[in-house]
Amino acid sequence: MDFFERSIRFLASIVWGPQTLILLFGVGLYLTFRLRFVQIRRFGLSVRFLFGRKDFGESEKERKGDITPFQAIATSLACTVGNGNIAGVCTAIAMGGPGAVFWMWVLAFLGMATKLVEAVLGQKFKKIAPDGTTAGGPMYYIAEGLKLPWLAGVFAFFMGCKPLFATSAIQSNSIALALKSQLGLEPWISGLGLAVITWLVIIGGIKSIARVAQFLSPIMVFLYITGAMLTLIIFSSHIPHAFSLIFVGAFKPSAISGGIVGITIRNAIRYGFSRGAYSNEAGTGTAAVFHASARTSEPVRQGLIASLDVFIDTIIICSLTGLTVLVTGVWNKGITSTEMTAEAFKAGLGPVGALIVVASSFLFGYSSLIAVPYYGEISFRYLLGSWIKRPFRWIFCIVIFFGAVMKVEEAWSIGDIFNGMMVFTNSIGLFGLAGLAILSVKSYLNKIDSDKKQAQYSIK
């Protein structure tokens, strides 16, 4: 391990120290209790909103934004459902043991409330530019709601840097690793190809990104879930043992027979939280950017829709990855990232399984590559003005190429650093404006309940 890699890992460990873990957990727990477990009580309502009418009976004048509510969650999913779901879960297990999966679940459950509030605030404080496009995110609600423009600028800097220097490299690196291990394709070729096809989409802005994401997201999720479910069915007798590894590893890693030496509860929590946050991005503020662009007049409705992408991303997809690598036993063979998942699928489905992982890695990674530049672009536009949009897109694609040939550990550590700093600064905004968001949520839900009772009374 060279000096640069050691330095990056050391810095990442500081950023993701106890203070960030407590803050991320605390925000989610606070919002969950204040909203009275809204992620459970109103889960059905969130699903109905997701598949409801595109305009919800609103006029065009009322619906200010760039994309539909469904396109907003599809784009947000395209961002969150990336190689964090394939490679990130595996690196979490490799570094934190099977118990890391449990802490990913904990964070995801609390994160559903966090992401709901982020989306509500994103909608409430979004701005309409002179050219008619929408911009929103933590930098706007921190500056306007908390009156802390300097903190908003700090957040915008980290949010702009993350997709530019971390996500671009992580996604291209993961795809290149999968293509290299399974098809023998050289990383520089993968990187060049990814850079070109990403540029073709992002150069058209959020509307172009949303159209592609709306098409890709359902396909890639279905493909990966199908492959994982088939593998789990084949190894169904090992599922109870996998759950045992997860729950025992979360609280007593040393009790796992044959476990990786050096795994501790602290590591399980640290990597479960950091990789979970990287995957579903609840608490980092990205949801506020994507869902602020949705055409709607009701922030809470969009927030309820937003909470579902944490459920889909972590509770469903990340869980399938974790269980797959555990039931097949590949988690303890000294491999990591997409290579671990590919070996797990191959153990169940043969060469076809490995190809499913390669295809999923490509689709997950590509969908993230076309989605994340939008929030990076919004961040630097906040700091530097609208002229930065086109240069940012070009630089992003150049980094994709170089990211394909980086060491995977360096890419993930850089991502952890920026993600942790986003969590820290965004949490201040969430705590400070929680009262406003909670009041809005409760008022809207009370109105829905009242309308429902009135309709039932009218029928009688």
Stockholm file with secondary structure:
# STOCKHOLM 1.0

chainA/1-460         MDFFERSIRFLASIVWGPQTLILLFGVGLYLTFRLRFVQIRRFGLSVRFLFGRKDFGESEKERKGDITPFQAIATSLACTVGNGNIAGVCTAIAMGGPGAVFWMWVLAFLGMATKLVEAVLGQKFKKIAPDGTTAGGPMYYIAEGLKLPWLAGVFAFFMGCKPLFATSAIQSNSIALALKSQLGLEPWISGLGLAVITWLVIIGGIKSIARVAQFLSPIMVFLYITGAMLTLIIFSSHIPHAFSLIFVGAFKPSAISGGIVGITIRNAIRYGFSRGAYSNEAGTGTAAVFHASARTSEPVRQGLIASLDVFIDTIIICSLTGLTVLVTGVWNKGITSTEMTAEAFKAGLGPVGALIVVASSFLFGYSSLIAVPYYGEISFRYLLGSWIKRPFRWIFCIVIFFGAVMKVEEAWSIGDIFNGMMVFTNSIGLFGLAGLAILSVKSYLNKIDSDKKQAQYSIK
#=GR chainA/1-460 SS CCHHHHHHHHHHHHHTSHHHHHHHHHHHHHHHHHTTSHHHHTHHHHHHHHTSCSSTTCCTTTCCSSBCHHHHHHHHHHHHSSTIIIIIHHHHHHHHCTHHHHHHHHHHHHHHHHHHHHHHHHHHTCEECTTSCEECSHHHHHHHHSCCHHHHHHHHHHHHHHIIIIIHHHHHHHHHHHHHHHHCCCHHHHHHHHHHHHHHHHTTCHHHHHHHHHHHHHHHHHHHHHHHHHHHHHTGGGHHHHHHHHHHHHHCGGGSTTCCTTCCHHHHHHHHHHHHHHHHCTTTSHHHHHHHTBCCSCHHHHHHHHHHHHIIIIIIIIHHHHHHHHHTTGGGSSCCHHHHHHHHHHHHHTHHHHHHHHHHHHHHHHHHHHHHHHHHHHHHHHHHCGGGHHHHHHHHHHHHHHHTTSCHHHHHHHHHHHHHHHHHHHHHHHHHHHHHHHHHHHHHHHHHHHHHHHHHHHHC
#=GC SS_cons         CCHHHHHHHHHHHHHTSHHHHHHHHHHHHHHHHHTTSHHHHTHHHHHHHHTSCSSTTCCTTTCCSSBCHHHHHHHHHHHHSSTIIIIIHHHHHHHHCTHHHHHHHHHHHHHHHHHHHHHHHHHHTCEECTTSCEECSHHHHHHHHSCCHHHHHHHHHHHHHHIIIIIHHHHHHHHHHHHHHHHCCCHHHHHHHHHHHHHHHHTTCHHHHHHHHHHHHHHHHHHHHHHHHHHHHHTGGGHHHHHHHHHHHHHCGGGSTTCCTTCCHHHHHHHHHHHHHHHHCTTTSHHHHHHHTBCCSCHHHHHHHHHHHHIIIIIIIIHHHHHHHHHTTGGGSSCCHHHHHHHHHHHHHTHHHHHHHHHHHHHHHHHHHHHHHHHHHHHHHHHHCGGGHHHHHHHHHHHHHHHTTSCHHHHHHHHHHHHHHHHHHHHHHHHHHHHHHHHHHHHHHHHHHHHHHHHHHHHC
//
